[in-house]
Amino acid sequence: MSTPSVIQKHGFKEGLPQEFELVNLADLYNNFFDDLIVPHRADFYQIIWFKKGNPKHMVDFNPIDIKPNSILFVDKNSVQCFDADVAVEGVVLLFTDNFFCKTDEDTKFLRSNMLFNDLYSISTIQVHKLTSIYTGLFQFIEEELRASIDNYQSDILRNYLQNILLLSERERQNQHSKKINKGPDIDCVIKFRDLLDKNFIEQKSVSKYADQLNVTQKRLNAATLKVMDITPKQMIDARVILEAKRLLVHTEDSVKEIGYRIGFEEPTNFVKYFKKHQGFTPTEFRKKILLA
């Protein structure tokens, strides 16, 4: 199978009353198998509850060995790939910013929720003893989606979703030793990351991001060091390198074309930049991954 020149990006399904959907995982495999097993992005959030099966799921070069009865949280625009060889059962909850973020508080809640903004790894939790609680919440959602649409439905669904996110974040902290305390620093870092995701191709200067955030470079530096133990410059470099890797592996574009696409006017500058941060050239990285 040839590699596409652009990573396929999927938008939210059109024609639904709201940008919120609950899908059977086996049905999703049956209906969209060919799309799922190749690298792709989606412009919505995904909560994937693998009830049965232990597939290997790939999210942004992180192979995740899924355990039965576990939930995976996939941030919007992540490049992911489902396992083609392992049968699975479960459900997937799909939703957008448009659905969840009705107020500034909603936006702040979602942006600071570590399930989709885990600054260290892709979030997964084992459901374990909470199976009956999750089953109940997902059943409530399913019943509400079957009910007649009225002025209350979207708020009721959003409340169920918020309870799932709160329950999951608490369980994530119980299951993982790495905890991030919320507060002004995490707010600053997540706002920076949001800006970075939108502007990293054109903008690679820490000072410009600090200006847009209306903070000093010193303040931004202190926040990222406290929360992530890395500097804003290191965050910028990591985001640029991630996009470069995505394009090197998931497209057939030349190194020169990829350099242009991520903001380097001179191909040699991109090659030097990549080698400085990775220890090998873009071409060497591409060969290494494709031969693995």
KOLLUM-64484 format. One line per 5 residues: for each residue y, z, x of N, C-alpha, C. Coordinates in Angstrom, 3 decimals, always signed. Layout:
! KOLLUM-64484
Y:Z:X:Y:Z:X:Y:Z:X | ...;
END
This chain:
! KOLLUM-64484
-1.180:+0.000:+0.836:+0.000:+0.000:+0.000:+1.242:+0.000:+0.880 | +2.195:-0.888:+0.602:+3.401:-0.962:+1.421:+4.354:+0.159:+1.077 | +5.140:+0.555:+2.057:+6.105:+1.629:+1.858:+7.365:+1.053:+1.239 | +7.912:+1.644:+0.163:+9.111:+1.103:-0.456:+10.318:+1.287:+0.438 | +11.344:+0.450:+0.242:+12.556:+0.575:+1.046:+13.427:+1.723:+0.575;
+13.167:+2.205:-0.646:+13.912:+3.336:-1.185:+12.910:+4.310:-1.785 | +13.103:+5.611:-1.547:+12.228:+6.605:-2.165:+12.481:+6.585:-3.667 | +11.426:+6.404:-4.437:+11.569:+6.315:-5.890:+12.174:+7.611:-6.441 | +13.194:+7.467:-7.281:+13.822:+8.641:-7.891:+13.675:+8.558:-9.400 | +13.201:+9.638:-10.012:+12.963:+9.658:-11.448:+14.016:+10.506:-12.147;
+14.591:+9.939:-13.201:+15.528:+10.686:-14.025:+14.792:+11.387:-15.151 | +15.510:+12.237:-15.874:+14.870:+12.961:-16.962:+14.556:+12.001:-18.111 | +13.456:+12.259:-18.788:+13.013:+11.418:-19.903:+14.112:+11.313:-20.971 | +14.370:+10.098:-21.386:+15.421:+9.882:-22.379:+14.883:+10.063:-23.801 | +15.796:+10.389:-24.717:+15.434:+10.453:-26.126:+15.021:+11.814:-26.637;
+14.980:+12.839:-25.764:+14.626:+14.180:-26.208:+15.867:+14.899:-26.745 | +15.678:+15.868:-27.639:+16.831:+16.592:-28.193:+17.653:+17.311:-27.124 | +16.972:+17.796:-26.092:+17.648:+18.411:-24.948:+16.873:+18.088:-23.675 | +17.513:+18.278:-22.540:+16.872:+17.930:-21.262:+15.979:+19.085:-20.813 | +14.922:+19.277:-21.588:+13.978:+20.370:-21.395:+12.651:+19.901:-21.979;
+11.580:+20.001:-21.187:+10.295:+19.487:-21.664:+9.152:+20.306:-21.085 | +8.133:+20.517:-21.896:+6.902:+21.169:-21.461:+5.786:+20.135:-21.534 | +5.117:+19.897:-20.401:+4.135:+18.814:-20.308:+2.806:+19.370:-19.811 | +1.717:+18.894:-20.393:+0.383:+19.243:-19.908:+0.161:+18.545:-18.568 | -0.293:+19.296:-17.563:-0.425:+18.749:-16.217:-1.477:+17.642:-16.142;
-2.601:+17.824:-16.835:-3.640:+16.783:-16.839:-3.113:+15.505:-17.494 | -2.328:+15.656:-18.573:-1.732:+14.484:-19.233:-0.753:+13.779:-18.303 | -0.001:+14.572:-17.562:+0.956:+13.994:-16.620:+0.233:+13.145:-15.580 | -0.883:+13.673:-15.070:-1.706:+12.918:-14.114:-2.225:+11.626:-14.745 | -2.714:+11.732:-15.974:-3.286:+10.559:-16.631:-2.246:+9.472:-16.880;
-1.045:+9.885:-17.263:-0.017:+8.917:-17.663:+0.801:+8.367:-16.490 | +0.932:+9.173:-15.410:+1.829:+8.767:-14.320:+1.174:+8.901:-12.946 | -0.146:+8.752:-12.910:-0.895:+8.997:-11.674:-0.323:+8.226:-10.480 | -0.110:+6.924:-10.645:+0.349:+6.095:-9.529:+1.728:+6.518:-9.020 | +2.569:+7.030:-9.917:+3.903:+7.496:-9.510:+3.836:+8.854:-8.813;
+2.916:+9.708:-9.274:+2.845:+11.077:-8.750:+2.295:+11.141:-7.330 | +1.361:+10.234:-7.002:+0.651:+10.353:-5.723:+1.375:+9.648:-4.574 | +2.557:+9.083:-4.852:+3.397:+8.555:-3.780:+4.644:+9.427:-3.696 | +5.272:+9.502:-2.520:+6.467:+10.340:-2.394:+7.561:+9.890:-3.366 | +8.152:+10.856:-4.054:+9.183:+10.549:-5.041:+10.122:+11.747:-5.198;
+11.284:+11.476:-5.747:+12.236:+12.537:-6.067:+12.416:+12.587:-7.584 | +12.912:+13.718:-8.067:+13.305:+13.825:-9.476:+14.632:+14.555:-9.518 | +15.498:+14.153:-10.458:+16.810:+14.802:-10.515:+16.811:+15.968:-11.503 | +15.641:+16.642:-11.596:+15.525:+17.828:-12.444:+14.626:+18.854:-11.762 | +14.657:+20.071:-12.275:+13.852:+21.172:-11.730:+12.449:+21.137:-12.346;
+11.466:+21.598:-11.559:+10.081:+21.611:-12.040:+9.427:+22.959:-11.765 | +8.829:+23.510:-12.802:+8.016:+24.721:-12.674:+6.593:+24.293:-12.993 | +5.732:+24.237:-11.977:+4.379:+23.690:-12.142:+3.367:+24.833:-12.070 | +2.737:+25.105:-13.193:+1.721:+26.169:-13.251:+0.350:+25.512:-13.118 | -0.249:+25.661:-11.921:-1.594:+25.150:-11.664:-2.592:+26.210:-12.127;
-3.171:+26.005:-13.294:-4.097:+27.006:-13.827:-5.477:+26.871:-13.184 | -5.905:+25.616:-12.981:-7.192:+25.367:-12.325:-7.018:+24.267:-11.288 | -7.812:+24.345:-10.220:-7.729:+23.353:-9.150:-6.971:+23.912:-7.959 | -7.308:+23.401:-6.787:-6.612:+23.831:-5.568:-6.168:+22.610:-4.762 | -5.231:+21.847:-5.319:-4.764:+20.635:-4.636:-3.874:+20.964:-3.449;
-3.675:+19.961:-2.599:-2.675:+20.070:-1.531:-1.435:+19.318:-2.017 | -0.358:+20.028:-2.175:+0.882:+19.450:-2.693:+1.858:+19.335:-1.533 | +2.596:+18.238:-1.481:+3.528:+18.027:-0.368:+4.961:+18.053:-0.892 | +5.797:+18.919:-0.299:+7.218:+18.967:-0.642:+8.026:+18.962:+0.651 | +8.752:+17.865:+0.873:+9.599:+17.746:+2.064:+8.884:+18.145:+3.354;
+7.750:+17.494:+3.596:+6.966:+17.663:+4.828:+6.293:+19.027:+4.929 | +6.327:+19.802:+3.855:+5.620:+21.081:+3.819:+4.349:+20.909:+2.990 | +3.174:+20.859:+3.642:+1.934:+20.804:+2.868:+1.648:+22.177:+2.269 | +1.453:+22.235:+0.967:+1.244:+23.513:+0.288:-0.162:+23.524:-0.285 | -0.981:+24.463:+0.170:-2.332:+24.611:-0.356:-2.246:+25.446:-1.632;
-2.337:+24.774:-2.761:-2.186:+25.442:-4.047:-3.451:+26.225:-4.383 | -3.275:+27.464:-4.800:-4.401:+28.273:-5.255:-4.453:+28.247:-6.779 | -5.649:+28.342:-7.349:-5.732:+28.369:-8.818:-4.895:+29.516:-9.393 | -4.340:+29.278:-10.573:-3.490:+30.247:-11.270:-2.277:+30.644:-10.433 | -1.577:+29.623:-9.945:-0.339:+29.874:-9.209:+0.743:+28.933:-9.726;
+1.995:+29.323:-9.487:+3.134:+28.542:-9.969:+3.952:+28.080:-8.772 | +4.293:+26.797:-8.790:+5.105:+26.180:-7.753:+6.469:+25.821:-8.351 | +7.532:+26.115:-7.612:+8.894:+25.833:-8.064:+9.481:+24.740:-7.173 | +9.803:+23.597:-7.771:+10.293:+22.450:-7.003:+11.748:+22.185:-7.377 | +12.618:+22.276:-6.387:+14.043:+22.046:-6.596:+14.303:+20.573:-6.900;
+15.363:+20.295:-7.620:+15.734:+18.905:-7.901:+16.001:+18.173:-6.585 | +15.674:+16.894:-6.569:+15.908:+15.987:-5.445:+15.009:+16.225:-4.230 | +14.092:+17.197:-4.300:+13.104:+17.335:-3.226:+12.160:+16.140:-3.271 | +11.679:+15.711:-2.098:+10.681:+14.635:-2.049:+9.302:+15.287:-2.115 | +8.544:+14.950:-3.144:+7.229:+15.571:-3.308:+6.160:+14.522:-3.567;
+4.913:+14.964:-3.412:+3.774:+14.072:-3.593:+2.598:+14.914:-4.097 | +2.001:+14.494:-5.220:+0.861:+15.207:-5.779:-0.437:+14.757:-5.102 | -1.451:+15.600:-5.185:-2.763:+15.309:-4.599:-3.499:+14.285:-5.459 | -4.016:+13.246:-4.806:-4.716:+12.184:-5.537:-6.189:+12.492:-5.752 | -6.720:+13.497:-5.050:-8.169:+13.675:-4.999:-8.705:+14.908:-5.726;
-7.820:+15.794:-6.183:-8.279:+17.057:-6.777:-7.874:+17.129:-8.248 | -8.847:+17.391:-9.115:-8.561:+17.524:-10.549:-7.845:+18.859:-10.802 | -6.845:+18.815:-11.650:-6.079:+20.033:-11.929:-5.893:+20.212:-13.432 | -5.676:+21.461:-13.813:-5.289:+21.794:-15.184:-4.083:+22.716:-15.120 | -3.201:+22.581:-16.093:-2.032:+23.443:-16.115:-0.918:+22.865:-16.954;
+0.284:+23.367:-16.737:+1.455:+22.901:-17.479:+2.632:+22.766:-16.522 | +3.584:+21.917:-16.921:+4.789:+21.708:-16.124:+6.004:+21.876:-17.040 | +6.942:+22.699:-16.604:+8.196:+22.887:-17.323:+9.279:+22.130:-16.567 | +9.958:+21.216:-17.254:+10.971:+20.371:-16.638:+12.321:+20.657:-17.306 | +13.366:+20.806:-16.495:+14.687:+21.018:-17.090:+15.774:+20.607:-16.112;
+16.971:+20.378:-16.649:+18.096:+19.926:-15.835:+19.207:+20.967:-15.805 | +20.174:+20.724:-14.929:+21.388:+21.547:-14.929:+22.098:+21.458:-16.272 | +22.121:+20.263:-16.840:+22.801:+20.072:-18.130:+22.229:+20.980:-19.207 | +20.906:+21.184:-19.171:+20.272:+22.037:-20.168:+20.595:+23.510:-19.925 | +20.427:+23.941:-18.676:+20.505:+25.388:-18.409:+21.933:+25.891:-18.237;
+22.762:+25.107:-17.594:+24.080:+25.610:-17.169:+25.153:+25.362:-18.233 | +25.184:+26.220:-19.244:+26.185:+26.107:-20.305:+27.453:+26.897:-19.970 | +27.329:+27.895:-19.114:+28.479:+28.707:-18.713:+28.494:+28.846:-17.187 | +29.592:+29.346:-16.644:+29.677:+29.600:-15.200:+28.622:+30.615:-14.773 | +28.347:+31.578:-15.649:+27.332:+32.591:-15.326:+25.946:+31.957:-15.221;
+25.659:+31.014:-16.122:+24.373:+30.304:-16.043:+24.244:+29.574:-14.710 | +25.322:+28.892:-14.332:+25.319:+28.129:-13.079:+25.099:+29.055:-11.891 | +25.806:+30.177:-11.893:+25.670:+31.144:-10.798:+24.253:+31.699:-10.737 | +23.677:+31.988:-11.905:+22.308:+32.515:-11.960:+21.324:+31.523:-11.342 | +21.435:+30.247:-11.744:+20.488:+29.243:-11.251:+20.682:+28.974:-9.765;
+21.935:+28.913:-9.320:+22.217:+28.621:-7.911:+21.777:+29.761:-6.988 | +21.794:+30.984:-7.501:+21.442:+32.120:-6.640:+19.986:+32.551:-6.833 | +19.266:+31.838:-7.699:+17.865:+32.166:-7.917:+17.040:+31.641:-6.745 | +16.332:+32.536:-6.082:+15.631:+32.158:-4.852:+14.429:+31.251:-5.080 | +14.001:+31.113:-6.328:+12.855:+30.243:-6.591:+13.165:+28.789:-6.243;
+14.386:+28.363:-6.530:+14.791:+26.997:-6.222:+15.720:+26.926:-5.013 | +16.156:+28.059:-4.540:+17.073:+28.079:-3.395:+16.520:+28.930:-2.270 | +15.178:+29.004:-2.191:+14.565:+29.773:-1.108:+14.955:+29.110:+0.202 | +15.705:+29.830:+0.988:+16.255:+29.243:+2.206:+15.251:+29.241:+3.354 | +14.046:+29.700:+3.088:+13.042:+29.782:+4.141:+11.801:+28.936:+3.872;
+11.438:+28.779:+2.603:+10.200:+28.055:+2.320:+10.198:+27.578:+0.868 | +9.182:+26.795:+0.522:+8.990:+26.362:-0.858:+8.392:+27.531:-1.638 | +8.935:+27.829:-2.806:+8.504:+29.017:-3.555:+7.219:+28.783:-4.335 | +6.268:+29.659:-4.119:+5.067:+29.714:-4.947:+4.769:+31.177:-5.237 | +4.175:+31.440:-6.393:+3.718:+32.800:-6.695:+2.320:+32.730:-7.291;
+1.543:+33.767:-7.046:+0.256:+33.928:-7.709:+0.501:+34.653:-9.030 | -0.069:+34.123:-10.103:+0.195:+34.708:-11.421:-0.557:+36.032:-11.604 | -1.824:+36.072:-11.172:-2.620:+37.307:-11.185:-2.582:+38.025:-12.525 | -2.154:+39.300:-12.493:-2.194:+40.174:-13.677:-1.147:+39.800:-14.723 | -0.243:+38.896:-14.371:+0.803:+38.505:-15.314:+0.400:+37.300:-16.171;
-0.860:+36.898:-16.076:-1.311:+35.703:-16.802:-0.987:+35.782:-18.290 | -1.254:+36.921:-18.908:-1.028:+37.032:-20.361:+0.453:+36.944:-20.702 | +1.324:+37.479:-19.833:+2.770:+37.418:-20.088:+3.263:+35.988:-19.973 | +2.862:+35.292:-18.913:+3.263:+33.886:-18.747:+2.700:+33.024:-19.879 | +1.442:+33.283:-20.228:+0.825:+32.523:-21.321:+1.633:+32.688:-22.604;
+2.053:+33.919:-22.877:+2.846:+34.185:-24.070:+4.181:+33.457:-24.047 | +4.887:+33.501:-22.920:+6.194:+32.846:-22.812:+6.069:+31.324:-22.965 | +5.051:+30.758:-22.330:+4.865:+29.313:-22.442:+4.457:+28.927:-23.874 | +3.702:+29.800:-24.543:+3.332:+29.519:-25.936:+4.561:+29.580:-26.845 | +5.437:+30.552:-26.596:+6.678:+30.645:-27.372:+7.495:+29.358:-27.232;
+7.558:+28.862:-25.989:+8.301:+27.612:-25.739:+7.660:+26.454:-26.490 | +6.337:+26.377:-26.404:+5.621:+25.285:-27.076:+5.864:+25.327:-28.587 | +5.813:+26.521:-29.173:+6.032:+26.670:-30.615:+7.464:+26.307:-30.993 | +8.423:+26.713:-30.162:+9.818:+26.415:-30.457:+10.086:+24.916:-30.377 | +9.451:+24.249:-29.416:+9.633:+22.808:-29.287:+9.021:+22.044:-30.468;
+8.035:+22.653:-31.121:+7.425:+22.019:-32.300:+8.232:+22.277:-33.575 | +9.092:+23.294:-33.532:+9.868:+23.672:-34.718:+10.985:+22.661:-34.975 | +11.515:+22.712:-36.182:+12.640:+21.842:-36.533:+13.849:+22.188:-35.672 | +14.573:+21.161:-35.266:+15.742:+21.373:-34.410:+16.879:+21.968:-35.229 | +17.488:+23.025:-34.695:+18.660:+23.600:-35.340:+19.631:+24.080:-34.267;
+20.688:+24.759:-34.676:+21.729:+25.183:-33.736:+21.274:+26.277:-32.779 | +20.119:+26.894:-33.050:+19.650:+28.013:-32.235:+18.644:+27.598:-31.166 | +18.036:+26.422:-31.353:+16.871:+26.082:-30.534:+17.159:+26.069:-29.033 | +18.238:+25.400:-28.609:+18.487:+25.293:-27.168:+18.742:+26.667:-26.543 | +19.432:+27.551:-27.264:+19.679:+28.902:-26.735:+18.388:+29.698:-26.640;
+17.528:+29.561:-27.639:+16.246:+30.270:-27.614:+15.392:+29.778:-26.440 | +15.328:+28.461:-26.264:+14.559:+27.910:-25.141:+15.126:+28.345:-23.797 | +16.448:+28.360:-23.695:+17.083:+28.766:-22.440:+16.787:+30.241:-22.137 | +16.741:+31.066:-23.177:+16.412:+32.485:-22.963:+14.966:+32.660:-22.502 | +14.049:+31.892:-23.089:+12.656:+31.946:-22.623:+12.571:+31.515:-21.162;
+13.271:+30.432:-20.833:+13.268:+29.930:-19.458:+13.852:+30.965:-18.505 | +14.942:+31.589:-18.899:+15.558:+32.600:-18.031:+14.609:+33.770:-17.801 | +13.864:+34.156:-18.838:+12.886:+35.235:-18.666:+11.785:+34.838:-17.695 | +11.339:+33.575:-17.767:+10.323:+33.091:-16.827:+10.870:+33.146:-15.400 | +12.117:+32.724:-15.214:+12.716:+32.720:-13.875:+12.909:+34.140:-13.343;
+13.360:+35.044:-14.193:+13.556:+36.438:-13.766:+12.222:+37.082:-13.405 | +11.236:+36.907:-14.259:+9.904:+37.458:-14.022:+9.323:+36.906:-12.726 | +9.512:+35.593:-12.525:+8.949:+34.932:-11.344:+9.660:+35.365:-10.071 | +10.970:+35.535:-10.151:+11.686:+35.947:-8.944:+11.297:+37.369:-8.544 | +11.132:+38.240:-9.526:+10.675:+39.602:-9.211:+9.285:+39.570:-8.584;
+8.403:+38.752:-9.153:+7.047:+38.655:-8.619:+7.043:+38.046:-7.221 | +7.922:+37.075:-7.001:+8.043:+36.466:-5.671:+8.424:+37.521:-4.632 | +9.373:+38.372:-4.992:+9.784:+39.421:-4.048:+8.665:+40.429:-3.821 | +7.872:+40.687:-4.852:+6.744:+41.611:-4.693:+5.662:+41.024:-3.788 | +5.506:+39.695:-3.828:+4.420:+39.050:-3.089:+4.814:+38.616:-1.683;
+6.105:+38.510:-1.422:+6.557:+38.047:-0.113:+7.458:+39.104:+0.512 | +7.228:+39.360:+1.783:+7.982:+40.426:+2.449:+9.440:+40.054:+2.688 | +9.720:+38.756:+2.813:+11.083:+38.321:+3.099:+11.930:+38.412:+1.847 | +12.904:+39.293:+1.856:+13.769:+39.464:+0.701:+15.208:+39.157:+1.098 | +15.912:+38.516:+0.180:+17.314:+38.188:+0.431:+18.159:+38.915:-0.596;
+19.056:+39.763:-0.125:+19.914:+40.505:-1.034:+21.031:+39.616:-1.545 | +21.206:+39.626:-2.856:+22.265:+38.816:-3.439:+23.612:+39.504:-3.241 | +24.662:+38.717:-3.350:+26.003:+39.251:-3.155:+26.928:+38.151:-2.681 | +28.110:+38.527:-2.189:+29.095:+37.525:-1.756:+28.566:+36.570:-0.691 | +27.731:+37.068:+0.225:+27.229:+36.204:+1.299:+26.301:+35.118:+0.770;
+25.367:+35.498:-0.101:+24.440:+34.497:-0.636:+25.197:+33.513:-1.519 | +26.186:+33.989:-2.272:+27.002:+33.090:-3.100:+27.698:+32.052:-2.226 | +28.256:+32.502:-1.122:+28.964:+31.621:-0.199:+28.009:+30.585:+0.401 | +26.828:+31.041:+0.797:+25.850:+30.144:+1.418:+25.366:+29.084:+0.429 | +25.112:+29.487:-0.803:+24.593:+28.534:-1.785:+25.664:+27.527:-2.197;
+26.910:+27.971:-2.301:+28.006:+27.023:-2.567:+28.128:+26.033:-1.410 | +27.974:+26.533:-0.193:+28.019:+25.662:+0.980:+26.878:+24.656:+0.941 | +25.691:+25.128:+0.576:+24.544:+24.228:+0.542:+24.709:+23.156:-0.531 | +25.283:+23.540:-1.666:+25.553:+22.554:-2.723:+26.492:+21.461:-2.226 | +27.557:+21.874:-1.560:+28.507:+20.908:-0.987:+27.833:+20.038:+0.062;
+27.027:+20.687:+0.887:+26.337:+19.978:+1.965:+25.411:+18.901:+1.416 | +24.655:+19.227:+0.362:+23.749:+18.250:-0.238:+24.483:+17.014:-0.736 | +25.707:+17.205:-1.208:+26.473:+16.091:-1.768:+27.203:+15.284:-0.695 | +27.551:+15.927:+0.431:+28.496:+15.307:+1.366:+28.003:+15.130:+2.796 | +26.736:+15.483:+3.095:+26.310:+15.509:+4.501:+26.360:+14.137:+5.173;
+26.267:+13.063:+4.391:+26.289:+11.730:+5.004:+27.676:+11.421:+5.563 | +28.700:+11.720:+4.784:+30.068:+11.419:+5.232:+30.690:+12.556:+6.020 | +30.202:+13.765:+5.836:+30.913:+14.946:+6.357:+29.962:+15.847:+7.144 | +30.205:+15.948:+8.449:+29.332:+16.756:+9.299:+30.111:+17.840:+10.059 | +31.342:+18.082:+9.621:+32.206:+19.055:+10.280:+32.238:+20.380:+9.521;
+31.964:+21.486:+10.210:+31.985:+22.817:+9.588:+33.365:+23.119:+9.018 | +34.420:+22.737:+9.734:+35.784:+23.065:+9.302:+36.113:+22.448:+7.944 | +35.640:+21.226:+7.696:+35.922:+20.571:+6.408:+35.229:+21.294:+5.258 | +33.988:+21.740:+5.498:+33.288:+22.494:+4.453:+33.986:+23.832:+4.195 | +34.413:+24.497:+5.243:+35.112:+25.775:+5.084:+36.391:+25.574:+4.269;
+37.114:+24.506:+4.549:+38.341:+24.206:+3.795:+38.025:+23.996:+2.316 | +36.969:+23.247:+2.037:+36.605:+22.979:+0.642:+36.159:+24.245:-0.086 | +35.560:+25.167:+0.647:+35.110:+26.436:+0.066:+36.226:+27.474:+0.012 | +37.357:+27.114:+0.626:+38.514:+28.017:+0.676:+38.191:+29.317:+1.417 | +37.415:+29.184:+2.499:+37.117:+30.329:+3.378:+37.366:+29.894:+4.818;
+37.467:+30.854:+5.703:+37.622:+30.520:+7.122:+36.258:+30.144:+7.705 | +36.291:+29.430:+8.829:+35.029:+29.104:+9.507:+34.306:+30.379:+9.921 | +35.075:+31.383:+10.305:+34.487:+32.655:+10.728:+33.733:+33.301:+9.569 | +34.336:+33.257:+8.362:+33.705:+33.845:+7.172:+32.414:+33.098:+6.814 | +32.477:+31.755:+6.854:+31.295:+30.944:+6.545:+30.195:+31.189:+7.569;
+30.580:+31.281:+8.823:+29.629:+31.540:+9.902:+28.940:+32.892:+9.712 | +29.726:+33.903:+9.350:+29.176:+35.251:+9.146:+28.185:+35.260:+7.988 | +28.514:+34.515:+6.910:+27.648:+34.488:+5.729:+26.305:+33.818:+6.038 | +26.336:+32.653:+6.686:+25.077:+31.953:+6.960:+24.226:+32.704:+7.979 | +24.882:+33.354:+8.937:+24.127:+34.143:+9.917:+23.459:+35.342:+9.263;
+24.170:+35.988:+8.340:+23.611:+37.176:+7.684:+22.449:+36.810:+6.766 | +22.620:+35.721:+6.012:+21.610:+35.346:+5.022:+20.444:+34.592:+5.651 | +20.758:+33.657:+6.554:+19.734:+32.745:+7.056:+19.436:+32.869:+8.540 | +20.273:+33.613:+9.233:+20.119:+33.786:+10.678:+20.337:+32.479:+11.437 | +21.115:+31.561:+10.845:+21.527:+30.344:+11.537:+22.979:+30.055:+11.200;
+23.620:+29.214:+11.988:+25.034:+28.903:+11.800:+25.214:+27.767:+10.789 | +26.446:+27.589:+10.268:+26.698:+26.445:+9.383:+26.396:+25.113:+10.067 | +26.705:+25.011:+11.348:+26.422:+23.771:+12.087:+24.917:+23.492:+12.110 | +24.122:+24.535:+12.295:+22.670:+24.361:+12.290:+22.173:+23.941:+10.908 | +22.824:+24.446:+9.844:+22.465:+24.030:+8.488:+22.780:+22.559:+8.264;
+23.946:+22.126:+8.741:+24.331:+20.718:+8.611:+23.323:+19.834:+9.353 | +23.029:+20.213:+10.596:+22.082:+19.424:+11.387:+20.705:+19.365:+10.724 | +20.250:+20.501:+10.168:+18.934:+20.541:+9.515:+18.892:+19.629:+8.301 | +20.014:+19.587:+7.552:+20.056:+18.727:+6.349:+20.038:+17.246:+6.741 | +20.778:+16.889:+7.786:+20.811:+15.500:+8.258:+19.431:+15.094:+8.773;
+18.803:+15.957:+9.548:+17.481:+15.657:+10.097:+16.446:+15.525:+8.983 | +16.522:+16.390:+7.960:+15.580:+16.293:+6.841:+15.681:+14.935:+6.170 | +16.914:+14.477:+5.919:+17.087:+13.176:+5.260:+16.585:+12.053:+6.158 | +16.842:+12.175:+7.464:+16.349:+11.170:+8.411:+14.826:+11.104:+8.368 | +14.170:+12.261:+8.354:+12.709:+12.298:+8.301:+12.186:+11.672:+7.010;
+12.851:+12.011:+5.891:+12.438:+11.436:+4.613:+12.457:+9.912:+4.668 | +13.531:+9.363:+5.205:+13.689:+7.908:+5.245:+12.753:+7.263:+6.263 | +12.513:+7.944:+7.387:+11.607:+7.410:+8.405:+10.174:+7.317:+7.893 | +9.771:+8.309:+7.101:+8.380:+8.356:+6.640:+8.177:+7.592:+5.338 | +9.153:+7.675:+4.434:+8.944:+7.163:+3.085:+9.565:+5.788:+2.828;
+10.189:+5.180:+3.849:+10.715:+3.824:+3.694:+10.314:+2.989:+4.918 | +10.521:+1.690:+4.802:+10.264:+0.799:+5.933:+11.561:+0.394:+6.627 | +12.656:+1.036:+6.292:+13.936:+0.718:+6.927:+13.836:+0.915:+8.441 | +14.548:+0.087:+9.186:+14.566:+0.232:+10.649:+15.337:+1.488:+11.028 | +15.139:+1.938:+12.252:+15.870:+3.110:+12.752:+17.374:+2.858:+12.670;
+17.782:+1.653:+12.985:+19.200:+1.291:+12.907:+19.725:+1.428:+11.478 | +18.966:+0.910:+10.503:+19.374:+0.991:+9.096:+19.435:+2.437:+8.619 | +18.472:+3.246:+9.028:+18.453:+4.656:+8.633:+19.651:+5.391:+9.227 | +19.966:+5.084:+10.483:+21.144:+5.670:+11.104:+22.404:+5.392:+10.298 | +22.569:+4.153:+9.876:+23.725:+3.781:+9.039:+23.712:+4.550:+7.720;
+22.530:+4.653:+7.108:+22.426:+5.280:+5.783:+22.792:+6.755:+5.803 | +22.609:+7.418:+6.938:+22.944:+8.847:+6.988:+24.221:+9.114:+7.792 | +25.031:+8.058:+7.974:+26.383:+8.283:+8.460:+26.649:+8.053:+9.929 | +25.724:+7.417:+10.646:+25.944:+7.131:+12.065:+26.330:+5.656:+12.226 | +27.514:+5.418:+12.742:+27.978:+4.034:+12.906:+27.270:+3.338:+14.065;
+26.903:+4.119:+15.080:+26.198:+3.554:+16.241:+24.741:+4.014:+16.247 | +23.781:+3.089:+16.216:+22.360:+3.467:+16.216:+21.972:+4.364:+17.387 | +22.582:+4.121:+18.552:+22.230:+4.941:+19.727:+22.614:+6.401:+19.513 | +23.719:+6.629:+18.799:+24.140:+8.010:+18.520:+23.123:+8.718:+17.626 | +22.578:+7.992:+16.645:+21.550:+8.570:+15.768:+20.293:+8.916:+16.565;
+19.868:+8.009:+17.440:+18.666:+8.253:+18.239:+18.861:+9.481:+19.131 | +20.017:+9.575:+19.777:+20.305:+10.736:+20.644:+20.340:+12.032:+19.838 | +20.989:+11.962:+18.664:+21.108:+13.138:+17.787:+19.727:+13.612:+17.352 | +18.885:+12.686:+16.902:+17.548:+13.032:+16.426:+16.710:+13.629:+17.559 | +16.775:+12.998:+18.726:+15.976:+13.483:+19.868:+16.444:+14.861:+20.327;
+17.758:+15.085:+20.267:+18.312:+16.389:+20.661:+17.735:+17.503:+19.788 | +17.594:+17.228:+18.485:+17.152:+18.270:+17.550:+15.648:+18.331:+17.361 | +14.944:+17.240:+17.654:+13.503:+17.209:+17.408:+12.659:+17.121:+18.671 | +13.255:+16.682:+19.767:+12.510:+16.580:+21.010:+11.814:+15.247:+21.201 | +11.932:+14.355:+20.207:+11.378:+13.016:+20.327:+12.241:+12.063:+19.507;
+12.067:+10.779:+19.713:+12.920:+9.792:+19.060:+12.479:+9.576:+17.610 | +13.338:+8.964:+16.792:+12.944:+8.645:+15.413:+11.677:+7.788:+15.348 | +11.559:+6.821:+16.247:+10.378:+5.954:+16.263:+9.118:+6.744:+16.588 | +9.226:+7.655:+17.559:+8.082:+8.494:+17.923:+7.677:+9.396:+16.759 | +8.673:+9.936:+16.035:+8.389:+10.779:+14.877:+7.669:+9.977:+13.807;
+8.158:+8.792:+13.523:+7.566:+7.937:+12.487:+6.103:+7.644:+12.818 | +5.832:+7.271:+14.055:+4.449:+6.969:+14.459:+3.564:+8.189:+14.360 | +4.089:+9.319:+14.776:+3.317:+10.574:+14.775:+2.890:+10.952:+13.354 | +3.841:+10.863:+12.402:+3.543:+11.246:+11.021:+2.598:+10.236:+10.370 | +2.859:+8.948:+10.559:+2.055:+7.930:+9.902:+0.635:+7.856:+10.445;
+0.435:+8.317:+11.680:-0.897:+8.317:+12.275:-1.657:+9.604:+11.972 | -0.943:+10.604:+11.440:-1.569:+11.907:+11.200:-2.595:+11.815:+10.063;
END
